[in-house]
Amino acid sequence: MSRELLLRGLLAPSGAGDVRVWPTGTGPEALLHLRLTPPGGFAHLIAALPAVEHWLLRTYQLVPAAQETDALGLDLEGHLDRFLNGPS
């Protein structure tokens, strides 16, 4: 799940398919809902929206948008391929 999806979900319903995010409430009592519906099950997670917002904004301070793979300094696609398909 991307940070961009979470950021959009802080303000309005966002996402499509297996991952959807939406806010409810306002102020310090606001909640962020995350619904995961992959094949074979589903989960509905709820978190304090201000806490997620604080964490998310901090991640953008540490690693600006569109610089995630640069910050990792590694072959993300290669690692993901090995994770999903095993070593060559």
Phi, psi and omega in degrees: 000136183274156174295326180301318178296316178298318181298315177296322181291343175292335186254328185201161177305133184218162177101169180205158177068235187283344185231123177226142182226138177203150178266154169222149179079181180219165176064207185293344180266001182297149180238152173244126180258139177229118181246123179248125181228063176286166175303134176095007178164185175200159176220142175238108182257144180228133180223159175293118183302315180301324179291318178294317179300315179298312180299314183296315179297325176295322179296324178290330175292320181285319181223104181300158179305144178068011178241014183301311183290328176296318181294328179288330178062033180213171181278086184299316179298318179296317178295318179295318178299315179294324178295316183281327188246357182082168181294151181286000000 
